[in-house]
């Protein structure tokens, strides 16, 4: 509940205070130059990624738990237990796989929200990314760039929707891609 309730920018400020200022383990802002080692540049991504991912992880954990509790009360899980299957097999092969369907929908629909949430996180951490570029383009009346960024974000949303359809077909054997519906009188 705490991870869902706290806004991303506040989490960002807290992790800057703790890990960058108090403990001095990680840099508070910015990014590296191109010539620096890739592993050294990862230090600049840890705090923004953690603050952005904490809200998603909290919501995903809560949703997975609720979905798993719902599936564990289904008849086929009770039947699997009655057959004498080991508890790990009941959980992973029967319950968890079927509870992943609504969770995968949540993850795919959150992809565009992560990108939109990164605008605030980029501002907090002083990271020059697509969110900062969008804000700069809006303030500078650079409408072609604004349209291009919004177009790219729309493509991400469409790809997330397509990914949901593909994952649904993989996880649910009743759904098949390209299957023809048979009609009643034709």
GIKA-V655969 format. One record per pair of residues at least 12 apart in sequence whose C-alpha atoms are under 6 Angstrom apart, sorted by sequence separation. I is the first residue (numbers start at 1). J is the second residue. D is the distance in Angstrom with one decimal. If there is no record, write none. Layout:
i->I j->J d->D
i->I j->J d->D
This chain:
i->16 j->28 d->5.6
i->119 j->131 d->4.1
i->31 j->44 d->5.7
i->71 j->95 d->5.8
i->68 j->99 d->5.3
i->67 j->99 d->5.3
i->12 j->51 d->5.3
i->11 j->51 d->5.7
i->112 j->157 d->5.7
i->4 j->55 d->5.4
i->3 j->55 d->5.2
i->108 j->160 d->5.1
i->4 j->58 d->5.9
i->3 j->58 d->5.2
i->105 j->164 d->5.7
i->29 j->125 d->4.7
i->30 j->126 d->5.3
i->29 j->126 d->5.3
i->30 j->127 d->5.1
i->9 j->121 d->5.9
